Amino acid sequence: MITETGVVQKVITPHDYCDRCVAKAYFLVSLNTGDLYFCGHHFSKYEGTLVGLASNIYAHSDTASPTLKSTVSDME
């Protein structure tokens, strides 16, 4: 989704699942080649590599809002 200010807003829906297993996705990793979804377990397993490769990493908020917040800026 693109907001009025032109910012791309990524959302994880209840229908998004980890690209490594069948668990619910809680992380969305944006790479130059596309997006990958990860459950908490697999994100933790590959986090060190993903942080170096990703243009953005979004973490699912456990609140009612499905909007993700970028975590890459917090890691730098």
JOPECOR-V545366 format. One record per residue. N is the residue number from 1. SS is DSSP state (A for helix, B for strand, O for the rest). PSI is psi as a letter, one per 30 degrees, with the letter a starting at -180 (* if undefined). D_CENTER is the distance of its C-alpha to the mean C-alpha in Angstrom with 1 decimal. Layout:
n | ss | psi | d_center
N | SS | PSI | D_CENTER
N | SS | PSI | D_CENTER
This chain:
n | ss | psi | d_center
1 | O | k | 14.3
2 | B | k | 16.3
3 | O | l | 18.0
4 | O | f | 21.7
5 | O | g | 21.0
6 | O | g | 19.3
7 | O | k | 15.8
8 | B | k | 13.0
9 | O | j | 11.1
10 | O | k | 7.9
11 | B | k | 8.3
12 | O | k | 7.5
13 | O | l | 11.2
14 | O | f | 13.4
15 | O | g | 14.0
16 | O | k | 10.6
17 | B | l | 11.2
18 | O | k | 10.4
19 | O | f | 11.6
20 | O | f | 13.9
21 | O | a | 15.5
22 | O | g | 16.0
23 | O | l | 14.2
24 | B | k | 11.9
25 | O | k | 8.2
26 | O | f | 6.8
27 | B | k | 3.5
28 | B | j | 1.7
29 | B | j | 4.3
30 | B | k | 6.9
31 | B | l | 10.3
32 | O | f | 13.8
33 | O | f | 14.4
34 | B | a | 11.5
35 | B | k | 8.0
36 | B | k | 7.4
37 | B | k | 6.2
38 | B | k | 7.4
39 | O | l | 9.6
40 | A | e | 10.6
41 | A | e | 13.4
42 | A | e | 12.1
43 | A | e | 9.3
44 | A | e | 12.4
45 | A | e | 14.6
46 | A | g | 12.9
47 | A | e | 11.5
48 | A | e | 14.6
49 | A | e | 14.3
50 | A | e | 10.7
51 | A | e | 11.3
52 | A | f | 14.3
53 | A | f | 13.1
54 | O | k | 9.9
55 | O | f | 10.7
56 | B | k | 7.6
57 | B | k | 4.7
58 | B | k | 3.4
59 | B | k | 5.1
60 | B | k | 6.9
61 | O | k | 10.4
62 | O | g | 13.2
63 | O | a | 15.5
64 | O | f | 16.8
65 | O | k | 14.6
66 | O | g | 11.6
67 | B | k | 10.4
68 | B | l | 7.3
69 | B | k | 8.4
70 | B | k | 7.8
71 | O | f | 8.6
72 | A | e | 10.1
73 | A | f | 13.2
74 | A | f | 13.7
75 | A | f | 13.9
76 | O | * | 16.4
